[in-house]
């Protein structure tokens, strides 16, 4: 508990009682959500250090006052990853975390530490997915079947992080097959839709599919329709279609 309080603590404003109480509350929540971590006391230090070094890029060598904002930003990311996905601290570094992080760096062009920091802070739970059974088949599907490049995978991950958490067989494939076969989208049109409105893939339900079909029949590209139109109320959708006809 003391170790995590120190790691997640307020490094440049330790006399701020409000911030200290927040840190204590967050540490308490970490152990309430994942009480088994109390049994990994010897592992926590090295695991958090790995997250600091390889994911967040915290540096203890950053010098003095001019870089306080930089250090605060780094510790904020560390704080968010640990608090939002405490289970990661119980994972083996060599058997679990390192292979996944190295794979994401290579497959999503995350050599830049700032990109890596954003990627994992936005979606720390991606570390819970099996590399061989979940992540790799999903990446292979996007690259082989849909023609995504590494930079486009990175764009998708940044715009809609949780898309990569969706089940490939139960969620992504049925939706993409529907858009390709039933809606008649070309692969390029589908890619433009996914990259332009990637959050729509997360929330693509029956009524969204009907609206996509209407757009197709009206000769309107999916990338032309704002996301709020596809997922909004029927009234708003009809008004937008009418206004588009009158243009």
Backbone as JSON, one array per atom type, in Angstrom:
{
  "sequence": "XXXXXXXXXXXXXXXXXXXXXXXXXXXXXXXXXXXXXXXXXXXXXXXXXXXXXXXXXXXXXXXXXXXXXXXXXXXXXXXXXXXXXXXXXXXXXXXXXXXXXXXXXXXXXXXXXXXXXXXXXXXXXXXXXXXXXXXXXXXXXXXXXXXXXXXXXXXXXXXXXXXXXXXXXXXXXXXXXXXXXXXXXXXXXXXXXXXXXXXXXXXXXXXXXXXXXXXXXXXXXXXXXXXXXXXXXXXXXXXXXXXXXXX",
  "N": [[0.83, -1.2, 0.0], [1.89, 1.27, 0.85], [3.92, 1.5, -1.04], [2.49, 1.77, -3.5], [1.07, 4.09, -2.96], [3.14, 5.9, -2.88], [4.08, 5.68, -5.54], [1.88, 6.52, -7.04], [1.5, 8.97, -6.09], [1.46, 12.53, -5.24], [3.8, 14.33, -6.68], [4.95, 16.82, -6.81], [3.65, 18.49, -5.2], [3.23, 17.91, -2.49], [2.06, 18.82, -0.18], [-0.55, 19.21, -0.6], [-3.54, 18.54, 0.6], [-5.96, 17.71, -0.5], [-5.24, 16.46, -2.93], [-3.64, 14.39, -1.92], [-5.5, 12.92, -0.45], [-7.07, 12.04, -2.54], [-5.28, 10.35, -3.87], [-4.89, 8.39, -1.89], [-7.48, 7.37, -1.79], [-7.66, 6.31, -4.37], [-5.69, 4.3, -4.31], [-6.8, 2.66, -2.39], [-9.08, 1.85, -3.81], [-7.89, 0.4, -5.86], [-7.01, -1.93, -4.53], [-9.39, -2.87, -3.54], [-10.71, -3.56, -5.88], [-8.95, -5.43, -6.92], [-8.05, -7.48, -4.9], [-6.31, -9.63, -4.79], [-3.84, -8.69, -5.46], [-2.49, -8.04, -3.21], [-1.17, -10.28, -2.55], [0.95, -10.25, -4.22], [3.11, -8.76, -3.42], [5.93, -8.75, -3.65], [6.25, -8.66, -6.36], [5.1, -6.33, -7.27], [6.74, -4.02, -7.27], [8.69, -4.41, -9.37], [6.95, -4.77, -11.54], [5.43, -2.39, -11.71], [7.56, -0.71, -12.17], [8.31, -1.61, -14.71], [6.05, -0.81, -16.19], [6.32, 1.93, -15.84], [8.78, 2.41, -17.18], [8.67, 1.17, -19.78], [6.16, 1.6, -20.89], [4.99, 4.05, -20.04], [7.19, 5.69, -19.94], [8.44, 7.12, -17.91], [10.87, 9.18, -16.41], [13.44, 9.4, -14.12], [15.47, 11.07, -14.4], [14.79, 13.49, -15.37], [15.16, 16.95, -15.19], [14.72, 19.23, -12.6], [12.86, 22.37, -12.18], [12.0, 23.33, -14.72], [11.02, 21.16, -16.02], [8.92, 20.13, -14.62], [6.24, 20.02, -15.4], [6.38, 18.09, -17.41], [7.12, 15.77, -15.98], [4.92, 15.57, -14.29], [2.94, 15.04, -16.17], [3.76, 12.52, -17.1], [3.52, 10.95, -14.75], [0.82, 11.19, -14.38], [-0.2, 9.63, -16.47], [0.81, 7.11, -15.71], [-0.56, 6.8, -13.31], [-3.23, 6.7, -14.29], [-3.22, 4.33, -15.82], [-2.62, 2.33, -13.91], [-4.69, 2.66, -12.02], [-7.01, 2.35, -13.58], [-6.68, -0.16, -14.65], [-5.83, -2.22, -12.64], [-5.24, -4.93, -12.5], [-3.13, -5.47, -14.19], [-0.81, -5.22, -12.75], [-0.45, -7.62, -11.54], [0.45, -9.31, -13.44], [2.85, -11.42, -15.07], [5.97, -10.14, -16.03], [7.79, -11.08, -18.03], [6.47, -13.28, -19.21], [4.04, -12.27, -19.96], [3.43, -9.3, -20.0], [5.69, -8.02, -21.33], [5.97, -9.41, -23.92], [3.5, -8.65, -25.08], [3.58, -5.82, -25.09], [5.82, -5.39, -26.73], [4.86, -6.5, -29.1], [2.72, -4.79, -29.72], [4.12, -2.39, -30.07], [5.57, -2.99, -32.38], [3.54, -3.69, -34.25], [1.78, -1.55, -34.33], [3.22, 0.7, -34.75], [4.49, 2.08, -32.51], [6.87, 3.16, -31.62], [7.59, 5.68, -30.78], [7.6, 7.14, -27.64], [5.61, 8.78, -26.61], [3.39, 8.2, -28.22], [3.04, 5.54, -27.46], [2.42, 5.86, -24.78], [-0.06, 7.2, -24.9], [-1.58, 5.28, -26.28], [-1.74, 3.04, -24.48], [-2.73, 4.26, -22.18], [-5.24, 5.14, -22.99], [-6.5, 2.73, -23.4], [-5.99, 0.61, -21.34], [-6.89, -1.94, -20.72], [-6.52, -3.54, -22.86], [-4.3, -4.97, -22.44], [-5.14, -7.18, -21.12], [-5.98, -9.02, -22.92], [-5.53, -12.09, -24.7], [-2.53, -12.64, -26.38], [-1.89, -14.47, -28.47], [-4.36, -15.74, -29.03], [-6.25, -13.76, -29.34], [-5.44, -10.95, -29.83], [-3.48, -11.08, -31.96], [-4.84, -12.58, -34.09], [-6.86, -10.71, -34.6], [-5.52, -8.38, -35.43], [-4.29, -9.46, -37.69], [-6.56, -9.98, -39.23], [-7.56, -7.39, -39.79], [-5.42, -6.41, -41.26], [-4.92, -8.3, -43.34], [-7.45, -9.01, -44.49], [-8.79, -6.58, -44.74], [-6.95, -4.79, -45.58], [-5.49, -2.98, -43.99], [-2.87, -0.79, -43.1], [0.06, -0.53, -40.96], [0.15, 2.06, -39.91], [-2.49, 2.81, -40.26], [-3.8, 1.03, -38.57], [-2.85, 2.03, -36.19], [-4.03, 4.57, -36.26], [-6.73, 3.8, -36.06], [-6.7, 2.65, -33.48], [-6.15, 4.89, -31.93], [-8.31, 6.59, -32.42], [-10.59, 5.13, -31.75], [-10.27, 3.37, -29.25], [-11.44, 1.11, -27.91], [-12.46, -0.49, -29.91], [-10.65, -2.44, -30.59], [-10.93, -4.19, -28.56], [-13.18, -5.63, -29.02], [-14.91, -8.7, -29.74], [-13.63, -10.77, -32.26], [-14.88, -12.84, -33.8], [-17.55, -12.83, -32.88], [-18.4, -10.24, -33.04], [-16.89, -8.17, -34.62], [-16.36, -9.41, -37.2], [-19.03, -10.26, -38.11], [-20.29, -7.71, -38.36], [-18.64, -6.35, -40.18], [-18.8, -8.08, -42.37], [-21.5, -7.76, -42.95], [-21.54, -5.06, -43.77], [-19.92, -5.2, -46.04], [-21.05, -7.23, -47.7], [-23.93, -7.11, -47.54], [-24.5, -4.38, -47.6], [-23.02, -3.63, -49.69], [-20.58, -2.25, -49.71], [-17.4, -1.26, -50.88], [-14.04, -2.46, -50.29], [-12.35, -0.31, -49.88], [-14.2, 1.73, -49.3], [-15.25, 0.74, -46.94], [-12.99, 0.76, -45.32], [-12.51, 3.53, -45.21], [-14.8, 4.31, -43.84], [-14.51, 2.95, -41.36], [-12.12, 4.07, -40.4], [-12.76, 6.76, -40.44], [-15.08, 6.99, -38.9], [-14.78, 5.36, -36.6], [-15.82, 4.77, -34.07], [-18.42, 4.17, -34.63], [-18.44, 1.54, -35.44], [-18.2, 0.18, -33.09], [-20.73, 0.57, -31.99], [-22.56, -0.34, -33.78], [-25.67, -1.24, -34.53], [-28.88, -2.87, -35.23], [-30.68, -0.79, -36.04], [-28.84, 1.13, -36.84], [-27.72, -0.16, -39.01], [-29.85, -0.26, -40.79], [-30.07, 2.44, -41.37], [-27.65, 2.91, -42.61], [-28.07, 1.46, -44.91], [-30.09, 3.01, -46.08], [-28.66, 5.37, -46.55], [-26.88, 4.4, -48.44], [-28.65, 3.78, -50.53], [-29.49, 6.32, -51.13], [-27.33, 7.3, -52.31], [-25.36, 8.39, -50.77], [-22.25, 8.79, -49.31], [-20.83, 6.91, -46.64], [-18.94, 8.23, -45.17], [-19.69, 10.84, -45.41], [-21.86, 11.27, -43.78], [-22.45, 12.54, -40.58], [-21.38, 11.06, -37.45], [-23.29, 11.4, -35.42], [-25.65, 11.45, -36.79], [-26.06, 8.89, -37.78], [-26.29, 7.41, -35.44], [-28.13, 8.82, -33.96], [-31.44, 10.18, -33.17], [-34.5, 9.04, -34.82], [-35.94, 11.13, -35.95], [-34.02, 13.17, -36.27], [-32.34, 11.91, -38.08], [-34.02, 11.6, -40.36], [-34.52, 14.29, -40.95], [-31.97, 15.14, -41.65], [-31.46, 13.61, -43.93], [-33.46, 14.64, -45.65], [-32.61, 17.31, -45.85], [-30.22, 16.9, -47.13], [-31.06, 15.95, -49.57], [-32.11, 18.23, -50.64], [-30.01, 19.79, -51.23]],
  "CA": [[0.0, 0.0, 0.0], [2.78, 2.43, 0.91], [4.62, 1.59, -2.32], [1.6, 2.33, -4.52], [0.78, 5.48, -2.59], [4.3, 6.68, -3.32], [4.16, 5.69, -7.0], [0.75, 7.26, -7.6], [1.34, 10.16, -5.28], [1.6, 13.89, -5.77], [5.24, 14.43, -6.59], [5.46, 18.19, -6.75], [2.73, 19.3, -4.4], [2.91, 16.93, -1.46], [1.32, 19.4, 0.93], [-1.93, 19.39, -1.03], [-4.31, 17.5, 1.28], [-6.99, 17.19, -1.4], [-4.6, 15.51, -3.85], [-3.2, 13.22, -1.16], [-6.69, 12.12, -0.15], [-7.47, 11.39, -3.79], [-4.35, 9.25, -4.1], [-5.21, 7.33, -0.93], [-8.74, 6.75, -2.24], [-7.38, 5.51, -5.57], [-4.97, 3.09, -3.89], [-7.8, 1.81, -1.73], [-9.93, 1.28, -4.85], [-7.09, -0.62, -6.56], [-6.99, -3.18, -3.77], [-10.77, -3.37, -3.45], [-11.01, -4.19, -7.17], [-8.03, -6.55, -7.16], [-7.43, -7.8, -3.61], [-5.25, -10.63, -4.95], [-2.56, -8.02, -5.63], [-1.81, -8.03, -1.91], [-0.32, -11.47, -2.53], [2.05, -10.06, -5.16], [3.89, -7.63, -2.91], [7.3, -8.78, -4.16], [6.23, -8.43, -7.81], [4.57, -5.01, -7.61], [7.8, -3.05, -7.54], [9.26, -4.59, -10.71], [5.91, -4.61, -12.56], [5.17, -0.96, -11.85], [8.75, -0.14, -12.81], [8.21, -1.93, -16.13], [5.04, 0.09, -16.76], [6.93, 3.26, -15.85], [9.87, 2.53, -18.15], [8.4, 0.68, -21.13], [4.86, 2.06, -21.39], [4.77, 5.47, -19.75], [8.41, 6.43, -20.24], [8.82, 8.01, -16.82], [12.31, 9.3, -16.24], [13.86, 10.05, -12.89], [16.58, 11.96, -14.73], [14.28, 14.8, -15.8], [15.76, 17.89, -14.29], [14.24, 20.44, -11.95], [11.58, 23.06, -12.33], [11.57, 23.51, -16.1], [10.4, 19.94, -16.53], [7.91, 19.65, -13.68], [5.02, 19.69, -16.15], [6.63, 16.83, -18.11], [7.05, 14.69, -15.0], [3.53, 15.45, -13.85], [2.21, 14.38, -17.25], [4.15, 11.11, -17.09], [2.93, 10.29, -13.59], [-0.62, 11.13, -14.6], [-0.45, 8.45, -17.31], [1.05, 5.94, -14.86], [-1.7, 6.77, -12.39], [-4.43, 6.27, -15.01], [-3.09, 2.92, -16.21], [-2.68, 1.48, -12.71], [-6.01, 2.76, -11.39], [-8.05, 1.84, -14.49], [-6.48, -1.59, -14.9], [-4.88, -2.68, -11.62], [-4.87, -6.34, -12.71], [-1.86, -5.55, -14.92], [0.3, -5.31, -11.8], [-0.29, -9.01, -11.14], [0.91, -10.09, -14.59], [4.28, -11.68, -15.23], [6.57, -9.24, -17.02], [8.41, -11.79, -19.15], [5.54, -14.19, -19.88], [2.79, -11.62, -20.33], [3.46, -7.88, -20.36], [6.71, -7.65, -22.32], [5.63, -9.84, -25.29], [2.38, -7.86, -25.6], [4.03, -4.46, -25.36], [6.69, -5.44, -27.9], [4.03, -6.76, -30.27], [1.99, -3.55, -30.05], [5.09, -1.43, -30.6], [5.92, -3.37, -33.75], [2.38, -3.78, -35.13], [1.03, -0.29, -34.36], [4.18, 1.8, -34.9], [4.48, 2.81, -31.25], [8.25, 3.38, -31.18], [7.59, 6.95, -30.06], [7.09, 6.87, -26.29], [4.36, 9.52, -26.4], [2.34, 7.39, -28.84], [2.85, 4.36, -26.61], [1.77, 6.33, -23.56], [-1.47, 7.47, -25.23], [-2.2, 4.0, -26.67], [-2.06, 2.21, -23.32], [-3.55, 5.02, -21.23], [-6.6, 5.15, -23.52], [-7.1, 1.4, -23.38], [-5.09, -0.3, -20.61], [-7.44, -3.3, -20.64], [-6.07, -4.35, -23.99], [-3.26, -5.84, -21.9], [-5.76, -8.39, -20.57], [-6.33, -9.92, -24.01], [-4.53, -13.07, -25.1], [-1.78, -12.22, -27.56], [-1.98, -15.46, -29.54], [-5.73, -16.13, -29.35], [-7.15, -12.62, -29.51], [-4.87, -9.76, -30.45], [-2.83, -11.37, -33.24], [-5.83, -12.84, -35.14], [-7.6, -9.48, -34.91], [-4.63, -7.53, -36.24], [-4.13, -10.13, -38.98], [-7.81, -9.8, -39.97], [-7.6, -6.02, -40.3], [-4.35, -6.2, -42.25], [-5.03, -9.19, -44.49], [-8.77, -8.97, -45.12], [-9.26, -5.22, -44.99], [-5.87, -4.01, -46.17], [-5.0, -1.92, -43.1], [-1.43, -0.67, -42.87], [0.38, -0.33, -39.55], [-0.24, 3.42, -39.53], [-3.96, 2.85, -40.19], [-4.15, 0.36, -37.31], [-2.55, 3.01, -35.14], [-5.09, 5.58, -36.34], [-7.93, 3.17, -35.5], [-6.52, 2.49, -32.04], [-6.18, 6.2, -31.29], [-9.64, 7.2, -32.57], [-11.6, 4.32, -31.07], [-9.45, 2.35, -28.61], [-12.13, -0.11, -27.5], [-12.76, -1.34, -31.06], [-9.71, -3.56, -30.57], [-11.34, -5.12, -27.5], [-14.37, -6.36, -29.45], [-14.7, -10.07, -30.2], [-13.48, -10.85, -33.71], [-15.87, -13.74, -34.4], [-18.92, -12.54, -32.47], [-18.74, -8.82, -33.19], [-16.3, -7.46, -35.75], [-16.58, -10.09, -38.49], [-20.42, -10.13, -38.59], [-20.58, -6.34, -38.75], [-17.89, -6.03, -41.4], [-19.39, -8.88, -43.44], [-22.76, -7.09, -43.29], [-21.25, -3.84, -44.52], [-19.35, -5.54, -47.34], [-21.92, -8.07, -48.53], [-25.33, -6.65, -47.57], [-24.56, -2.96, -47.96], [-22.3, -3.45, -50.95], [-19.43, -1.36, -49.61], [-16.11, -1.77, -51.33], [-13.09, -2.52, -49.18], [-11.86, 1.05, -49.65], [-15.28, 2.46, -48.63], [-15.32, 0.23, -45.57], [-11.83, 1.27, -44.59], [-12.75, 4.95, -44.96], [-15.83, 4.39, -42.8], [-13.95, 2.5, -40.09], [-11.13, 5.04, -39.95], [-13.39, 8.06, -40.26], [-16.1, 6.93, -37.86], [-14.49, 4.07, -36.0], [-16.68, 4.5, -32.93], [-19.68, 3.61, -35.12], [-18.29, 0.09, -35.51], [-18.48, -0.3, -31.72], [-22.14, 0.7, -31.63], [-23.36, -0.66, -34.95], [-26.79, -2.12, -34.21], [-29.81, -3.07, -36.35], [-31.21, 0.47, -36.58], [-27.75, 1.79, -37.56], [-27.55, -0.85, -40.29], [-30.93, 0.21, -41.67], [-29.75, 3.79, -41.8], [-26.55, 2.79, -43.56], [-28.67, 1.02, -46.17], [-30.77, 4.18, -46.65], [-27.61, 6.24, -47.08], [-26.37, 3.77, -49.67], [-29.69, 3.94, -51.56], [-29.55, 7.75, -51.48], [-26.07, 7.67, -52.96], [-24.58, 9.19, -49.81], [-21.12, 8.06, -48.74], [-20.87, 6.8, -45.18], [-18.04, 9.22, -44.58], [-20.35, 12.15, -45.47], [-22.85, 11.38, -42.71], [-21.86, 12.67, -39.25], [-21.7, 9.94, -36.55], [-24.51, 11.68, -34.65], [-26.8, 11.19, -37.66], [-26.25, 7.44, -37.87], [-26.66, 6.85, -34.13], [-29.08, 9.68, -33.27], [-32.87, 9.88, -33.22], [-35.09, 8.87, -36.16], [-36.33, 12.46, -36.44], [-32.81, 13.85, -36.72], [-31.85, 11.22, -39.28], [-34.9, 11.95, -41.48], [-34.3, 15.7, -41.28], [-30.68, 15.26, -42.32], [-31.64, 13.04, -45.27], [-34.23, 15.61, -46.43], [-31.77, 18.48, -46.13], [-29.2, 16.48, -48.09], [-31.73, 15.85, -50.88], [-32.41, 19.57, -51.13], [-28.77, 20.54, -51.51]],
  "C": [[0.87, 1.25, 0.0], [3.52, 2.63, -0.42], [3.74, 2.23, -3.38], [1.25, 3.78, -4.22], [1.91, 6.39, -3.04], [4.34, 6.8, -4.83], [3.07, 6.54, -7.63], [0.6, 8.63, -6.98], [1.56, 11.46, -6.01], [3.05, 14.29, -5.6], [5.75, 15.85, -6.43], [4.58, 19.09, -5.9], [2.26, 18.48, -3.21], [2.14, 17.51, -0.28], [-0.14, 19.65, 0.58], [-2.78, 18.26, -0.47], [-5.36, 16.88, 0.37], [-6.41, 16.14, -2.33], [-4.16, 14.25, -3.12], [-4.38, 12.33, -0.8], [-7.15, 11.37, -1.39], [-6.57, 10.19, -4.08], [-4.66, 8.09, -3.17], [-6.5, 6.61, -1.33], [-8.51, 5.86, -3.45], [-6.65, 4.21, -5.22], [-5.92, 2.12, -3.21], [-8.67, 1.11, -2.77], [-9.19, 0.19, -5.63], [-7.16, -1.95, -5.84], [-8.39, -3.73, -3.52], [-11.15, -4.1, -4.74], [-10.18, -5.45, -7.39], [-7.31, -6.92, -5.87], [-6.3, -8.82, -3.72], [-3.88, -9.99, -5.12], [-1.78, -7.95, -4.32], [-0.89, -9.24, -1.78], [0.87, -11.36, -3.46], [2.97, -8.93, -4.72], [5.3, -7.59, -3.5], [7.36, -8.44, -5.65], [5.85, -6.99, -8.16], [5.65, -4.02, -8.02], [8.31, -3.18, -8.97], [8.22, -4.38, -11.8], [5.59, -3.14, -12.79], [6.36, -0.27, -12.51], [8.75, -0.41, -14.31], [7.21, -1.01, -16.82], [5.59, 1.51, -16.87], [7.91, 3.42, -17.02], [9.43, 2.26, -19.58], [7.1, 1.21, -21.74], [4.7, 3.57, -21.23], [6.0, 6.3, -20.08], [8.77, 7.43, -19.17], [10.34, 8.04, -16.71], [12.62, 10.03, -14.95], [15.0, 11.03, -13.14], [16.12, 13.33, -15.2], [14.64, 15.83, -14.74], [14.83, 19.02, -13.85], [12.98, 21.08, -12.49], [11.09, 23.17, -13.76], [10.8, 22.31, -16.63], [9.38, 19.35, -15.57], [6.65, 19.22, -14.41], [5.18, 18.36, -16.88], [6.5, 15.67, -17.15], [5.63, 14.48, -14.5], [2.69, 14.72, -14.9], [2.51, 12.89, -17.27], [3.49, 10.37, -15.93], [1.41, 10.23, -13.68], [-0.98, 9.9, -15.43], [-0.24, 7.17, -16.51], [-0.12, 5.73, -13.92], [-2.94, 6.2, -13.09], [-4.38, 4.8, -15.38], [-3.28, 2.01, -15.0], [-4.07, 1.49, -12.1], [-7.1, 2.15, -12.27], [-7.89, 0.36, -14.82], [-5.45, -2.15, -13.91], [-4.42, -4.12, -11.82], [-3.52, -6.48, -13.4], [-0.68, -5.72, -13.97], [0.53, -6.74, -11.31], [0.24, -9.89, -12.26], [2.43, -10.29, -14.55], [4.83, -10.74, -16.31], [7.03, -10.02, -18.24], [7.43, -12.68, -19.91], [4.32, -13.48, -20.43], [3.0, -10.2, -20.86], [4.46, -7.56, -21.48], [6.38, -8.13, -23.74], [4.5, -9.01, -25.9], [2.83, -6.46, -25.98], [4.92, -4.43, -26.61], [5.89, -5.67, -29.18], [3.28, -5.49, -30.69], [2.92, -2.49, -30.62], [5.37, -1.71, -32.07], [4.73, -3.27, -34.7], [1.62, -2.46, -35.29], [1.95, 0.93, -34.45], [4.2, 2.69, -33.65], [5.9, 3.02, -30.71], [8.37, 4.68, -30.4], [6.92, 6.76, -28.7], [5.79, 7.61, -26.02], [3.18, 8.77, -27.03], [2.01, 6.18, -27.98], [2.06, 4.73, -25.35], [0.28, 6.54, -23.79], [-2.21, 6.17, -25.51], [-2.64, 3.22, -25.44], [-2.87, 2.95, -22.26], [-5.01, 5.03, -21.68], [-7.28, 3.8, -23.38], [-6.2, 0.4, -22.65], [-5.58, -1.74, -20.58], [-7.09, -4.16, -21.85], [-4.96, -5.31, -23.56], [-3.82, -7.13, -21.32], [-6.04, -9.43, -21.65], [-5.18, -10.86, -24.35], [-3.84, -12.62, -26.39], [-2.03, -13.18, -28.72], [-3.42, -15.71, -29.98], [-6.66, -14.97, -29.66], [-6.53, -11.49, -30.33], [-4.31, -10.04, -31.85], [-3.83, -11.72, -34.35], [-6.59, -11.59, -35.57], [-6.77, -8.56, -35.8], [-4.45, -8.14, -37.62], [-5.38, -9.95, -39.85], [-7.88, -8.4, -40.58], [-6.57, -5.81, -41.4], [-4.57, -7.02, -43.52], [-6.35, -9.03, -45.23], [-9.22, -7.57, -45.5], [-8.17, -4.29, -45.5], [-5.36, -2.87, -45.31], [-3.47, -1.95, -43.03], [-1.19, -0.5, -41.37], [-0.08, 1.06, -39.09], [-1.75, 3.55, -39.43], [-4.46, 2.11, -38.95], [-3.93, 1.3, -36.13], [-3.62, 4.09, -35.09], [-6.39, 5.05, -35.74], [-7.85, 3.08, -33.99], [-6.62, 3.82, -31.31], [-7.58, 6.81, -31.33], [-10.7, 6.44, -31.79], [-10.92, 3.13, -30.4], [-10.18, 1.03, -28.34], [-12.56, -1.0, -28.66], [-11.88, -2.59, -31.05], [-10.04, -4.56, -29.47], [-12.53, -5.98, -27.9], [-14.0, -7.76, -29.92], [-14.62, -10.09, -31.73], [-14.61, -11.66, -34.33], [-17.31, -13.36, -34.08], [-19.34, -11.1, -32.76], [-18.2, -8.21, -34.49], [-16.6, -8.11, -37.1], [-18.02, -9.99, -38.97], [-20.76, -8.73, -39.07], [-19.89, -5.99, -40.08], [-18.43, -6.81, -42.59], [-20.7, -8.26, -43.9], [-22.5, -5.87, -44.17], [-20.71, -4.14, -45.92], [-20.37, -6.23, -48.25], [-23.35, -7.54, -48.65], [-25.44, -5.2, -48.0], [-23.79, -2.66, -49.23], [-21.14, -2.48, -50.9], [-18.2, -2.04, -50.21], [-15.17, -1.8, -50.13], [-12.55, -1.13, -48.85], [-12.92, 1.9, -48.93], [-15.38, 2.03, -47.17], [-14.17, 0.78, -44.73], [-12.01, 2.75, -44.24], [-13.77, 5.15, -43.85], [-15.25, 4.05, -41.43], [-12.96, 3.52, -39.54], [-11.75, 6.4, -39.67], [-14.38, 8.11, -39.12], [-15.98, 5.62, -37.1], [-15.37, 3.74, -34.8], [-18.03, 3.93, -33.37], [-19.62, 2.09, -35.2], [-18.57, -0.53, -34.15], [-19.97, -0.4, -31.48], [-23.07, 0.39, -32.8], [-24.43, -1.69, -34.6], [-27.75, -2.16, -35.4], [-30.29, -1.74, -36.92], [-30.12, 1.26, -37.3], [-27.58, 1.18, -38.94], [-28.62, -0.43, -41.29], [-30.61, 1.59, -42.22], [-28.6, 3.79, -42.81], [-27.08, 2.36, -44.92], [-29.39, 2.18, -46.86], [-29.75, 5.13, -47.26], [-27.08, 5.71, -48.41], [-27.35, 3.97, -50.82], [-29.8, 5.39, -52.03], [-28.28, 8.22, -52.19], [-25.18, 8.53, -52.08], [-23.47, 8.32, -49.23], [-21.22, 8.03, -47.22], [-20.0, 7.86, -44.51], [-18.63, 10.63, -44.62], [-21.27, 12.36, -44.27], [-22.16, 11.49, -41.35], [-22.26, 11.49, -38.37], [-23.0, 10.15, -35.8], [-25.77, 11.41, -35.47], [-27.1, 9.69, -37.69], [-26.75, 6.87, -36.55], [-27.72, 7.66, -33.4], [-30.53, 9.26, -33.44], [-33.35, 9.73, -34.66], [-35.43, 10.23, -36.78], [-35.12, 13.2, -37.0], [-32.28, 13.24, -38.01], [-32.68, 11.61, -40.5], [-34.69, 13.4, -41.91], [-32.99, 15.87, -42.06], [-30.77, 14.73, -43.75], [-32.38, 14.04, -46.17], [-33.37, 16.82, -46.81], [-30.7, 18.14, -47.17], [-29.8, 16.37, -49.5], [-31.92, 17.23, -51.5], [-31.16, 20.39, -51.46], [-28.58, 20.68, -53.02]]
}
